[in-house]
Amino acid sequence: MRLLLVCVGRLKAGIERDLAARYLERAGAAGRVLGFTPIDLREIDESRARRPEDRKTEEAKLIRAQAGVHAKTMLFDEHGSSLDSKDFAGLLAGLRDDGAPAISLVIGGPDGLAPELRPEAAACVSFGRMTWPHQLVRVMATEQIYRAMTILSGHPYHRE
């Protein structure tokens, strides 16, 4: 199963980009035995529209184009459900086991995601009620993807 990480915005060289790349590499290696491909990172330029609503609408069109029509979509969004790491791993495994050809994990830009994306998504996951910079959300998302792979494979990285 293909995994795509679709992100609005590009990370500049630095700690966040290096850390996210490290977790993506680890997740790709750990996921192979579980039937997941290495994660395909797709970065979308932030919209330059003046109004936040217009920016989110433009970005939603680009997200849909990158995610693909047959992929199941999982949004990382402040309005999503709070899951623990085991539940997140189970969600990924469930989407894989349902026969979806791909899972697109989506991180919005600084303005967030367009509300019209939520009903289209197979899942919407939150990192809590606090506001996080989207650069840190990418690091947290990639770490959780890696952690999910270790949970599903029985690797001792995740501790109770």
Secondary structure as UniProt FT lines:
FT   STRAND          2..8
FT   HELIX           15..31
FT   HELIX           32..34
FT   STRAND          40..44
FT   HELIX           52..67
FT   STRAND          72..82
FT   HELIX           85..97
FT   TURN            98..99
FT   STRAND          102..107
FT   TURN            110..111
FT   HELIX           115..120
FT   STRAND          123..126
FT   HELIX           134..153
FT   TURN            156..157
//
